[in-house]
Protein backbone atom coordinates (compact mmCIF):
# COMPACT_ATOMS: atom_id res chain seq x y z
CA UNK A 1 0.00 0.00 0.00
CA UNK A 2 1.13 3.53 -0.73
CA UNK A 3 0.91 6.44 1.69
CA UNK A 4 -1.34 9.41 1.09
CA UNK A 5 -3.19 10.43 -2.04
CA UNK A 6 -1.90 10.94 -5.56
CA UNK A 7 -2.13 14.44 -7.12
CA UNK A 8 -4.93 13.10 -9.34
CA UNK A 9 -6.88 11.91 -6.29
CA UNK A 10 -6.44 15.26 -4.55
CA UNK A 11 -7.67 17.07 -7.67
CA UNK A 12 -10.68 14.74 -7.92
CA UNK A 13 -11.60 15.40 -4.30
CA UNK A 14 -11.55 19.17 -4.72
CA UNK A 15 -13.38 19.01 -8.07
CA UNK A 16 -16.09 16.46 -7.27
CA UNK A 17 -16.19 16.61 -3.47
CA UNK A 18 -15.12 13.00 -3.04
CA UNK A 19 -12.53 10.39 -4.00
CA UNK A 20 -12.51 6.57 -3.90
CA UNK A 21 -11.34 3.87 -3.61
CA UNK A 22 -8.40 4.42 -1.27
CA UNK A 23 -6.74 1.32 0.19
CA UNK A 24 -6.23 1.65 3.95
CA UNK A 25 -6.79 -1.58 5.92
CA UNK A 26 -5.18 -4.93 5.25
CA UNK A 27 -7.32 -8.07 5.03
CA UNK A 28 -5.90 -9.12 8.40
CA UNK A 29 -6.92 -5.83 9.98
CA UNK A 30 -10.44 -6.09 8.57
CA UNK A 31 -10.80 -9.69 9.80
CA UNK A 32 -9.64 -8.69 13.29
CA UNK A 33 -12.06 -5.74 13.50
CA UNK A 34 -15.00 -7.85 12.30
CA UNK A 35 -14.16 -10.60 14.78
CA UNK A 36 -14.07 -8.10 17.64
CA UNK A 37 -17.33 -6.51 16.49
CA UNK A 38 -18.97 -9.95 16.37
CA UNK A 39 -17.71 -10.68 19.86
CA UNK A 40 -19.19 -7.46 21.26
CA UNK A 41 -22.53 -8.00 19.51
CA UNK A 42 -22.58 -11.59 20.76
CA UNK A 43 -22.64 -10.26 24.31
CA UNK A 44 -24.97 -7.34 23.48
CA UNK A 45 -26.86 -7.56 20.15
CA UNK A 46 -27.83 -3.89 20.47
CA UNK A 47 -24.26 -2.69 21.16
CA UNK A 48 -24.25 -0.54 18.00
CA UNK A 49 -27.99 0.02 17.58
CA UNK A 50 -29.80 3.35 17.69
CA UNK A 51 -27.81 6.22 19.13
CA UNK A 52 -25.09 3.79 20.27
CA UNK A 53 -23.83 3.55 16.70
CA UNK A 54 -22.46 7.07 17.24
CA UNK A 55 -18.94 7.58 18.62
CA UNK A 56 -18.25 3.88 19.17
CA UNK A 57 -14.53 4.72 18.90
CA UNK A 58 -14.76 6.29 22.36
CA UNK A 59 -15.80 2.93 23.84
CA UNK A 60 -14.15 0.23 21.72
CA UNK A 61 -10.48 0.02 20.77
CA UNK A 62 -11.02 -1.70 17.42
CA UNK A 63 -12.95 1.33 16.15
CA UNK A 64 -10.43 3.67 17.79
CA UNK A 65 -7.83 1.84 15.67
CA UNK A 66 -9.59 2.97 12.49
CA UNK A 67 -9.92 6.60 13.56
CA UNK A 68 -6.18 6.86 14.27
CA UNK A 69 -4.96 4.63 11.43
CA UNK A 70 -1.79 6.09 9.88
CA UNK A 71 -2.83 5.36 6.29
CA UNK A 72 -6.10 7.23 6.78
CA UNK A 73 -4.22 10.11 8.41
CA UNK A 74 -1.76 10.18 5.51
CA UNK A 75 -4.60 10.61 3.02
CA UNK A 76 -6.48 13.18 5.09
CA UNK A 77 -3.28 15.21 5.61
CA UNK A 78 -3.08 15.70 1.84
CA UNK A 79 -6.48 17.44 2.01
CA UNK A 80 -6.47 19.47 5.24
CA UNK A 81 -2.84 19.64 6.37
CA UNK A 82 -0.64 17.95 8.99
CA UNK A 83 -2.64 18.82 12.12
CA UNK A 84 -5.72 16.59 12.24
CA UNK A 85 -8.58 16.27 14.74
CA UNK A 86 -11.36 13.65 14.68
CA UNK A 87 -14.81 15.01 15.51
CA UNK A 88 -17.18 12.01 15.67
CA UNK A 89 -17.89 8.59 14.18
CA UNK A 90 -20.82 6.43 13.06
CA UNK A 91 -21.17 2.66 12.61
CA UNK A 92 -23.26 1.93 9.51
CA UNK A 93 -24.47 -1.69 9.61
CA UNK A 94 -27.31 -2.64 7.27
CA UNK A 95 -28.65 -6.14 7.85
CA UNK A 96 -29.53 -8.31 4.89
CA UNK A 97 -32.91 -7.43 3.37
CA UNK A 98 -33.08 -4.35 5.58
CA UNK A 99 -35.30 -1.50 4.35
CA UNK A 100 -33.04 1.05 6.07
CA UNK A 101 -31.76 3.83 3.82
CA UNK A 102 -30.02 7.20 4.00
CA UNK A 103 -31.70 10.06 2.15
CA UNK A 104 -29.81 12.73 0.21
CA UNK A 105 -28.11 15.03 2.72
CA UNK A 106 -24.94 16.96 3.55
CA UNK A 107 -23.03 15.89 6.68
CA UNK A 108 -22.26 19.43 7.78
CA UNK A 109 -25.77 20.86 7.47
CA UNK A 110 -26.69 20.40 11.13
CA UNK A 111 -23.28 20.70 12.76
CA UNK A 112 -22.30 24.33 13.25
CA UNK A 113 -18.59 24.66 12.53
CA UNK A 114 -16.76 27.90 11.81
CA UNK A 115 -15.31 26.53 8.55
CA UNK A 116 -16.37 23.88 6.05
CA UNK A 117 -12.90 22.33 5.89
CA UNK A 118 -14.06 18.89 7.01
CA UNK A 119 -13.42 15.48 5.45
CA UNK A 120 -15.54 12.39 6.12
CA UNK A 121 -13.82 9.01 5.79
CA UNK A 122 -16.11 6.01 5.10
CA UNK A 123 -14.28 2.72 5.62
CA UNK A 124 -15.74 -0.51 4.21
CA UNK A 125 -15.51 -3.58 6.46
CA UNK A 126 -17.58 -5.67 4.04
CA UNK A 127 -18.13 -5.17 0.30
CA UNK A 128 -20.17 -2.05 -0.48
CA UNK A 129 -22.14 -2.55 -3.68
CA UNK A 130 -25.16 -1.14 -5.49
CA UNK A 131 -27.17 -4.19 -4.39
CA UNK A 132 -26.41 -3.80 -0.68
CA UNK A 133 -26.87 -0.04 -0.51
CA UNK A 134 -23.53 1.63 -1.20
CA UNK A 135 -23.21 5.38 -0.91
CA UNK A 136 -24.09 7.56 -3.88
CA UNK A 137 -22.46 10.96 -4.36
CA UNK A 138 -23.73 14.05 -6.19
CA UNK A 139 -20.57 15.56 -7.74
CA UNK A 140 -19.91 19.24 -7.21
CA UNK A 141 -22.61 19.85 -4.60
CA UNK A 142 -19.92 20.86 -2.08
CA UNK A 143 -19.05 24.01 -4.03
CA UNK A 144 -22.05 26.22 -3.26
CA UNK A 145 -24.20 27.04 -0.26
CA UNK A 146 -25.84 24.32 1.79
CA UNK A 147 -28.91 22.91 0.08
CA UNK A 148 -32.38 22.96 1.65
CA UNK A 149 -33.16 19.91 3.80
CA UNK A 150 -36.61 18.76 4.92
CA UNK A 151 -37.01 16.85 8.20
CA UNK A 152 -39.06 13.73 7.41
CA UNK A 153 -38.41 11.48 10.44
CA UNK A 154 -39.15 8.59 8.06
CA UNK A 155 -39.20 5.27 9.91
CA UNK A 156 -36.52 3.50 7.85
CA UNK A 157 -34.32 6.56 7.36
CA UNK A 158 -31.08 6.09 9.32
CA UNK A 159 -30.45 9.83 9.63
CA UNK A 160 -31.22 11.49 12.96
CA UNK A 161 -33.99 13.74 11.66
CA UNK A 162 -34.67 11.86 8.43
CA UNK A 163 -33.40 15.00 6.75
CA UNK A 164 -33.69 14.94 2.98
CA UNK A 165 -32.67 17.10 0.00
CA UNK A 166 -35.32 16.98 -2.73
CA UNK A 167 -33.43 18.87 -5.45
CA UNK A 168 -30.73 16.33 -6.39
CA UNK A 169 -30.34 15.33 -10.05
CA UNK A 170 -29.83 11.61 -9.52
CA UNK A 171 -28.82 11.05 -13.15
CA UNK A 172 -25.40 12.48 -12.26
CA UNK A 173 -24.97 10.43 -9.05
CA UNK A 174 -21.88 8.23 -8.66
CA UNK A 175 -22.03 4.84 -6.92
CA UNK A 176 -19.23 4.48 -4.35
CA UNK A 177 -18.17 0.86 -4.79
CA UNK A 178 -15.73 -0.38 -2.15
CA UNK A 179 -14.07 -3.63 -1.15
CA UNK A 180 -13.28 -4.45 2.50
CA UNK A 181 -10.37 -2.32 3.69
CA UNK A 182 -11.00 0.44 1.16
CA UNK A 183 -12.39 3.86 2.00
CA UNK A 184 -13.92 6.86 0.34
CA UNK A 185 -13.22 10.43 1.40
CA UNK A 186 -15.78 13.18 0.92
CA UNK A 187 -16.13 16.83 1.72
CA UNK A 188 -18.89 16.95 4.27
CA UNK A 189 -20.75 19.51 2.18
CA UNK A 190 -21.16 17.11 -0.75
CA UNK A 191 -24.65 15.61 -1.02
CA UNK A 192 -24.82 11.84 -0.72
CA UNK A 193 -27.27 9.04 0.02
CA UNK A 194 -27.54 5.24 0.16
CA UNK A 195 -30.29 2.75 -0.57
CA UNK A 196 -31.57 -0.32 1.30
CA UNK A 197 -29.66 -3.61 1.44
CA UNK A 198 -31.34 -5.95 -1.03
CA UNK A 199 -28.92 -8.84 -0.44
CA UNK A 200 -28.86 -11.57 2.21
CA UNK A 201 -25.52 -10.42 3.65
CA UNK A 202 -24.91 -7.65 6.15
CA UNK A 203 -23.16 -4.51 4.89
CA UNK A 204 -20.88 -2.86 7.44
CA UNK A 205 -19.05 0.45 7.18
CA UNK A 206 -17.47 2.84 9.66
CA UNK A 207 -17.46 6.59 9.09
CA UNK A 208 -15.37 9.30 10.70
CA UNK A 209 -17.51 12.46 10.49
CA UNK A 210 -15.25 14.25 10.21
CA UNK A 211 -11.54 14.98 10.21
CA UNK A 212 -10.94 18.69 10.73
CA UNK A 213 -7.99 21.08 11.24
CA UNK A 214 -7.56 22.62 14.72
CA UNK A 215 -8.42 26.09 13.40
CA UNK A 216 -12.12 25.14 13.34
CA UNK A 217 -14.43 26.19 16.18
CA UNK A 218 -17.71 24.63 17.24
CA UNK A 219 -20.29 27.43 17.10
CA UNK A 220 -22.89 25.62 19.22
CA UNK A 221 -21.48 24.29 22.47
CA UNK A 222 -17.91 23.25 23.11
CA UNK A 223 -17.33 20.39 20.67
CA UNK A 224 -15.33 17.23 21.34
CA UNK A 225 -12.30 15.96 19.43
CA UNK A 226 -9.31 13.66 19.50
CA UNK A 227 -5.90 14.56 18.09
CA UNK A 228 -5.12 12.12 15.29
CA UNK A 229 -1.92 13.71 14.01
CA UNK A 230 0.16 16.79 14.71
CA UNK A 231 -0.82 19.25 17.43
CA UNK A 232 -3.75 21.44 18.41
CA UNK A 233 -2.35 24.92 18.97
CA UNK A 234 -5.81 26.51 19.19
CA UNK A 235 -7.73 24.53 21.82
CA UNK A 236 -11.17 25.44 20.50
CA UNK A 237 -12.66 22.09 21.48
CA UNK A 238 -12.52 19.67 24.41
CA UNK A 239 -10.01 16.86 23.96
CA UNK A 240 -11.32 13.37 24.68
CA UNK A 241 -8.68 10.73 25.55
CA UNK A 242 -8.41 7.55 23.53
CA UNK A 243 -10.23 4.55 24.98
CA UNK A 244 -8.36 2.76 27.74
CA UNK A 245 -10.22 -0.43 28.62
CA UNK A 246 -12.29 -1.40 25.59
CA UNK A 247 -15.99 -1.80 26.37
CA UNK A 248 -15.58 -0.84 30.02
CA UNK A 249 -18.30 0.98 31.93
CA UNK A 250 -16.09 4.08 32.04
CA UNK A 251 -15.61 4.02 28.25
CA UNK A 252 -19.34 3.53 27.63
CA UNK A 253 -20.12 6.38 30.01
CA UNK A 254 -17.80 8.69 28.06
CA UNK A 255 -19.45 7.70 24.76
CA UNK A 256 -22.92 8.28 26.19
CA UNK A 257 -21.97 11.70 27.57
CA UNK A 258 -20.62 12.84 24.22
CA UNK A 259 -23.58 11.36 22.34
CA UNK A 260 -26.12 13.22 24.49
CA UNK A 261 -24.55 16.56 23.64
CA UNK A 262 -23.94 15.58 20.01
CA UNK A 263 -27.64 14.77 19.56
CA UNK A 264 -28.63 18.11 21.09
CA UNK A 265 -26.62 19.78 18.32
CA UNK A 266 -28.11 17.60 15.57
CA UNK A 267 -31.68 18.18 16.76
CA UNK A 268 -31.24 21.91 17.29
CA UNK A 269 -34.25 23.67 15.77
CA UNK A 270 -36.11 20.43 14.98
CA UNK A 271 -39.86 20.25 15.58
CA UNK A 272 -39.60 16.59 16.62
CA UNK A 273 -37.13 14.14 18.11
CA UNK A 274 -36.83 10.37 17.78
CA UNK A 275 -37.40 8.30 20.90
CA UNK A 276 -34.21 6.23 20.52
N, C-alpha and C positions, 0 to 999 in steps of 0.2 A: 504494500500500500504506500502511496505517496502522501506527503504532508501538505496540507493547505489546498487551495484552489488554484486552478490554472487561470491565466489572464482571460481566456475565453469564458470560463465559468463566472468569473467576477463580472465581466461585461454583461453576460446573460442575466445575472442577478439584478444588476442595476437597470437593465433595459426592460425585462419582463416582470421583475419583482420576485423571482424564484429561480432556483437551479436544482437539478437532480439528474441522475443519481450520484451521490457522493459516498464512496466506500469508507466506513468508519469502524465497524466492529468485525472481529474475526468470527468464524463459525463457532469456535470454542467459546468465545465470549457470549455469543447469542445463546448457545445451549446452556451455559451456566446461568444466565439471567432467567431464562424460561424455566429452568429447573427450580430455581429459588422462588420464582413467582408461583409456580405450581405448589410448592411446599407451603407457602404462606396461605394460598387460597384453600389448600387442603384442611388447614386448621381453622380458617375463617373464610367461607365462600364469598362473603360480602366485603372482603378486605379492601377491594378497590372499586366498590360500587358507590353510586350516588356521589356525594360531595367528597368521599374518601379517595376518589380517583385523582383529586387535586393534591399537588405537593407531596406525593408519595416519596420523593427523594429525601424529604426531611425525616422520614420514619424508617426507610429501608435502604440498606447500603448498596444493594444491587442496582437500584435506580439512581442513587447518588453517584455510582460509578459512571453512569452514562452522562450525567450533567457535567462532570469534571473530566471527561475523557479527553486526552491530549489531541487526538485526531479531530475531534469536533472543535476543540478550542483553536487548533491550527486554522481550520477553515473559517471559523467565525472571525478570527483576528484579521483575515484578509478583507473583511467587510466592514468592521467597526473599529479596528485598531487593537493594540496589544493589551489594554486594560479591559477586562471582561467581567461583568457581573451577571449572575443568573437570577431572574425575577421569580418565576414560578414554573410548575410542570403539570402535565395532565397525562394520565394513563388512558389510552383509547383502546378498549377491548370490545369488539363486536362479535357476539356469539354467532354460530352458524344459524342461518335462516332468521336472523334478527331483523326486525323492521326499523331499528334505530338508524337515524341519519343525522347529518349535519347540514343545515341550510347555508346558503350563501351569506358570508359575513366577513368582517375584517377584525382580526384579533385585537387591534388597538382601539376599537371604537368605544369600548366601555371602561378603559383603563387610562386614567388621566395622567399622562407623562408629559414632561416639559418639551421633549423632542420626540420625533418619530424615527429615531435611529435605533430600531429594535429588530432583531432577527430571530425568527422561530425556527428551531430545528425539530424535524419530525423523523424519528428513528424507527425503522421497521424491524420488528422482532419475528414476524412471520411474513410470508409474501403479501404484498399489497397490490391487488389487481382490480380491474374494472368490475369483475364479478363479485368480489367481496367488499366492495365499497371503498376503493382508494380515493385519495383526495383529488379534487379537480381545481385547477387554478385559472383565474381570469387574467390573462397577461395585461400588464400596463395599468391596472386599476390602483396601483400604489402611488401613481404620479400626481394625482389631483387631490381634492379635498375628500374627506370621508363621505361615503355614500349613505343615503338614508336607509335606516334599519327599522323594521316593524317588529315589535314584540308579539310573538304568537303563542308562546307557552305550549306549543304542540306536544302532545303526549310522547311521541317517539323521537322528538328532536333532542339531541344530546346537549345542545347549548343551554346555558343557564336560563336565559330568558326566552329561548326559542327564537332569538333574533334573526331576521331574514331580510336580505336585499332582494327587491323584486325587479331591479332594472338591469340584471346581468344578461348579456348576449351569450347564451350558452354555446352557440355555434363556434365561438373562438376558444372555448375552454380546453385546457390541456390536462390529460389524465396523468397523474403522478404514479408511475409504476415503479415499485421498489421490491428488491429481494431482501431477505433477512440480513441485517448488518449494514444496509445502505440507508442513507438519509436524504431528505430534501431540506433545503433552507429557503425560507421565504420572508420577505419584508412583511411585518405584521400589519401593514396597510393594504396588502394585496388581498382581493376578494377570493375566497375559496370555499369549497363545500365537499361533502362526500355522501354517497348513497348507501342504502342498506346492504347487508351481507347476504347475498343470494346463494352462497355455497353452504356446504355442511361443516366446513372447518372454521375455527375461530380466527379472526384477524386481530392482531395485537400490534399496537404502535405506542411509542412514548414520545411526547412532545415537550420541549423546553420552550415556554412562552413567557419571556423571551430572553435572549442574551442582549445586554445593553452596555454602553460605556458608562463610567462613573459620573460623567457630567450631567446625566439625566436626573431630574427630580420628580418625585411623586407629588402631584398637585392636590390629591385628596388623601389625607392621612400621611403616615410616615413612609410606608413601603418597606418591603423586606427583601434582602438579597443575600447571595453568597458570592464571594470572590472566587472566580474560576481561574483567572490568570492575571498577572500583573498586580497593580495596587489600586486602591481607592483613595485618591488624594482629596476627595470632595466630601465624603461622609454624608451625603444627602439622605441615605436610607439606613435602616437598622440592619446590621449584619447578623445573620443566623448561622451558628456553627454547623459544621457537617455532622451527620448522624454518628453517634458513638456506638451504642448497643442497638443493633438493627432489630426493629420491631418491639423495642422495650416500651413500657408504659410512659417513660419520660419522652421518648421520641414521638410516640403517638400524640401525647399531650401538646408537644411543640407544633406538630402538623395541624392539629385541630385548632389551636390558637391562631395560627396564621390563616387557616382556611376561613375562620369566622370573620376575620377582618377583610380578607380577600373577597368574600361573597358580598359583604356590605358595599364594597366598591363596585362590583359588577351589577348589583341590583339598584345602585343609586339612581333615583328618578323613576324607577319602574312602578307601574300601577299594581303589580302582583308579585308574588314570590312563591317559588315551588316549596313544597312541604319537606323535601328531602334535605 
